Every structure is written in structure tokens, then in C-alpha cells.
Amino acid sequence: MATRKQTTHPTAEKDPTDWVTGDEPMTGPQESYLNTLAREAGEEVNADLTKAEASEKIDELQEKTGRGTANKPKKPRARKKGE
């Protein structure tokens, strides 16, 4: 039985500027998520971004809003009556 050698790490991320399709228009899901993040951040987003530009803007807005990050600040839980 032949084994396949994995050439890249499964969690390795490629820089969006190196994407083969990075200069194509952003995808529908990217546009939707960007609009959500932009609304939360109080910003406007150019509708003509490429896939690579949209990815970078998503990263920027996630950091600004705390959304989609592992270090997202936790909301204080609501206190129960008597606490």
C-alpha cells in the first residue's frame, strides 16, 4: 500500500496576496460577512474588493470587533436574582 506524503501543514495559511485566485472578485460569503463586520465596526466597505483584499479586510475588522478570534473578550454573564 502506497502512502501519500503531505507537502503542506493542514493549518498553514497562505498570504492572500499569494493566492492564485486572489485577484478575482470577493465571494458572496466574504461580502456578507464583511458587511456584518463593517456594520459592527461602524465602517463602510468597498463593494469592489478582490478575494485577497476582502480576506485582509475581514482580518482587520475581526481584530477591531473581537469577532471570530480566539482571544475574543467574554461578555459578562447576567446575574441571577440573589447573586
Buried (B, 14 or more C-beta within 10 A) or exposed (E): EEEEEEEEEEEEEEEBEEBEEBEEBBEEEBBEBBEBBBEBBEBEBEEEBBBBBBBBBBBEBBEBBEBEEEEEEEEEEEEEEEE
